[in-house]
Structures are given as C-alpha cells and as structure tokens.
Amino acid sequence: MGADLPVRAKKKSSSEAVTTVAARQNFSDLINRAAYGKDRVLLTRRSRPLAAVVPIEDIALLEKIEDREDLKAARAALREIKRKGTIPWTRLKKDLGLDA
C-alpha cells in the first residue's frame, strides 16, 4: 500500500487503500487527492478497512440519498396512520406499563 500519495487530477472517482501510517505521513497529499483529484482513499489498519477519505461531493450525495430514504419512510408512516389510525398516548403508556 503506497506510502507516496501523489495528487492526481481526475474527473472520475477512484479508490485506493492506504495504511493509516502512510496516511499520517502524507496527510496533506491525501486531503488534496480527495479534494482536488476526487479520489476515494480507503484507510486500513492491519489490512482491514477502517475509514475513508472522500471528496465532499460524495458526502453531499450520501446525504441526499439519506434524505430521500427518510422522506420515503415518513410518507409510508403517514399512509399507515391514515389506514390504521393512531394509539392515544394514555393507552400506549398503559400498554407499555409506563403509567405510574
């Protein structure tokens, strides 16, 4: 796993594994690869994946996907409420043994 982390200008994201030791030694280059080269760098320790350094665009995309999934789940919950109704809080507390 390369200790040299040259900055590469690419348009398409690539992925490479780098040890945490190499990442520490070349932190600035690693950040530049993600920020400007759009590289995805997998950090490993003892040959096991540990974390990743990714372009900020990847994070924005992940957040959009999560938001879309959250919205889908919320809409499904609202449809279920319309079909089945809701349970009053007092009944739910009693059913769960929380009415002290």
Phi, psi and omega per residue, in radians:
M1 nan 2.103 -2.928
G2 -1.076 2.278 3.029
A3 -1.411 -0.472 3.086
D4 -1.420 2.225 -3.112
L5 -2.114 1.280 -3.111
P6 -1.178 2.573 3.072
V7 -1.376 2.185 3.133
R8 -2.079 2.254 3.103
A9 -1.513 1.924 3.116
K10 -2.321 2.717 3.052
K11 -1.640 -0.560 -3.090
K12 -1.736 2.453 -3.136
S13 -1.216 2.430 3.027
S14 -2.174 2.980 -3.109
S15 -2.356 2.406 3.124
E16 -2.518 2.561 3.096
A17 -1.642 2.374 3.123
V18 -2.364 2.424 3.104
T19 -1.208 2.707 3.103
T20 -1.113 -0.539 3.092
V21 -1.115 -0.848 3.131
A22 -1.115 -0.670 3.136
A23 -1.100 -0.742 3.111
R24 -1.079 -0.739 -3.090
Q25 -1.228 -0.428 -3.051
N26 -2.236 0.679 -3.000
F27 -0.991 -0.811 -3.121
S28 -1.040 -0.776 3.121
D29 -1.121 -0.678 3.127
L30 -1.077 -0.798 3.114
I31 -1.098 -0.767 3.130
N32 -1.091 -0.666 3.103
R33 -1.055 -0.738 3.136
A34 -1.261 -0.809 -3.041
A35 -1.235 -0.793 -3.028
Y36 -1.842 -0.585 -3.138
G37 -1.539 -0.179 -3.131
K38 1.073 0.458 3.089
D39 -1.399 2.592 2.977
R40 -1.846 2.186 -3.077
V41 -2.084 2.083 3.120
L42 -1.533 2.173 3.114
L43 -1.629 2.295 -3.100
T44 -2.148 2.671 3.002
R45 -2.352 2.203 -3.081
R46 0.930 0.741 3.117
S47 1.155 0.222 3.113
R48 -1.922 2.382 3.091
P49 -1.038 2.372 -3.081
L50 -2.159 -0.775 -3.110
A51 -2.811 3.127 3.105
A52 -2.482 2.615 2.977
V53 -1.929 2.109 -3.040
V54 -2.290 2.763 3.070
P55 -1.087 2.617 -3.129
I56 -1.048 -0.496 3.113
E57 -1.096 -0.584 3.097
D58 -1.124 -0.706 3.124
I59 -1.144 -0.759 3.118
A60 -1.047 -0.718 3.120
L61 -1.139 -0.771 3.100
L62 -1.039 -0.736 3.134
E63 -1.132 -0.677 3.081
K64 -1.084 -0.768 3.132
I65 -1.090 -0.781 3.118
E66 -1.082 -0.743 3.117
D67 -1.073 -0.726 3.135
R68 -1.102 -0.745 3.119
E69 -1.155 -0.701 3.093
D70 -1.077 -0.748 3.129
L71 -1.113 -0.715 3.110
K72 -1.070 -0.762 -3.140
A73 -1.159 -0.696 3.128
A74 -1.127 -0.745 3.111
R75 -1.112 -0.686 3.102
A76 -1.118 -0.705 3.116
A77 -1.119 -0.708 3.110
L78 -1.141 -0.674 3.087
R79 -1.103 -0.704 3.121
E80 -1.122 -0.683 3.100
I81 -1.080 -0.742 3.130
K82 -1.107 -0.668 -3.117
R83 -1.324 -0.805 -2.984
K84 -1.835 -0.250 -3.080
G85 1.404 -2.980 -3.120
T86 -2.101 2.927 3.085
I87 -1.876 2.238 3.119
P88 -1.050 2.534 -3.109
W89 -0.996 -0.718 -3.125
T90 -1.087 -0.704 3.104
R91 -1.188 -0.735 3.141
L92 -1.087 -0.754 3.104
K93 -1.054 -0.731 3.141
K94 -1.148 -0.795 -3.133
D95 -1.059 -0.591 -3.114
L96 -1.596 0.009 3.138
G97 1.246 0.508 -3.111
L98 -1.750 -0.009 -3.118
D99 -1.508 1.707 -3.096
A100 -1.726 nan nan
